[in-house]
Amino acid sequence: MQLFDVAADAYVRFMGRFSGPLAEPFAEVGLVDVKPDAKVLDVGCGPGMLTSVLARRQGEANVIAVDPVEAFVEATAAAHPAAVVRRASAEALPFPDDTFGAALAQLVVHFMSDPAAGVGEMARVTAAGGRVSACVWDHAGGRGALSGFWGVVQRYDPTAAGERALPGSTAGDLTRLFEEVGLREVEETLVTIHLEVPTFEEWWQPFTLGVGPAGAYVDSLNQIERAGLMAAMREEYGDGPIEVHAGAWTATGLA
């Protein structure tokens, strides 16, 4: 998770503009048939975008959130004092079996060190009949929130890895993973978001904050290379406003 060992504000400025709008439709999927007073787990909560939606829908005291990054844990705990927020990885959740009515992981599976172990842990701590859900940007299909960025990068630098090969990023990946760990009645859909960034500068500046693979790539460039990439991005997108249409593969199943 070193790619995300950054200040909470940096993450919010970079990915929060996309993951915030994603949280509501993802929660709609992840809370289907979940009792309104059930305890729910937010796995890899980051600075708490999904946590906020779950707190509003389930009641803050029924929300438990975990993340391996201490800065994110502190930010989420400060924003949601009635919730339980702990530092932990998805692959080793510090909870007994059958604890939760639902477990959700937003934009996390593709960065788990062992996705099968992480989803298996989510299934373990979810009570029988409870719901386990995860979503991942459709990087492989070119519909991720950052697909446009990587498209420009790879035209100029074909060696750049991008995020297309991350686990869960292709249709059917999450379904196979869920079924492998024994989840039942698995369904996979594409959840979409749409947003508008007013200016090019507002869209570009968060890429310079070192967050995630995209931020790491920009950080790796020298001053001249970075200026060239910025110019290429401006040529691609113009001065703004910039419209973003993104989709995330979303799988849900029963424990």
ZIZIFEN-V925348 format. One line per field, one symbol per residue. ss: DSSP state (h for helix, s for strand, l for the rest). psi: psi as a letter, one per 20 degrees, with the letter a starting at -180 (. if undefined). A space follows every 10 residues. Layout:
ss->???
psi->???
This chain:
ss->lhhhlllhhh hhhhhhhhhh hhhhhhhhhh llllllllls ssslllllhh hhhhhhhhlh hhsssssllh hhhhhhhhhl lllssssllh hhllllllls ssssssllhh hlllhhhhhh hhhhhsssss ssssssslll llllllhhhh hhhhhhllll llllllllll llhhhhhhhh lllsssssss sssssssllh hhhhhhhhhl lhhhhhhhhh llhhhhhhhh hhhhhhhlll lsssssssss ssssl
psi->jhhjmrqhhg gghfhhhghg hhgghghggi jpjpqijqpq poplibjkgh ggghhhhiph ijppqqqioh hggggghhhm hirppqoqqh implqrqkhq iqpqoolhhi jqhnhggghh gghgipqpir ppqqqpqmgh jjjrhjhggh gggihhniip hbjhjqpiiq pighgggghh jjqqlpqpro pqqprppgqg ghggghijik pahghhgghi qrgghghggg hhghhgiair qpppoqqppo qqrp.
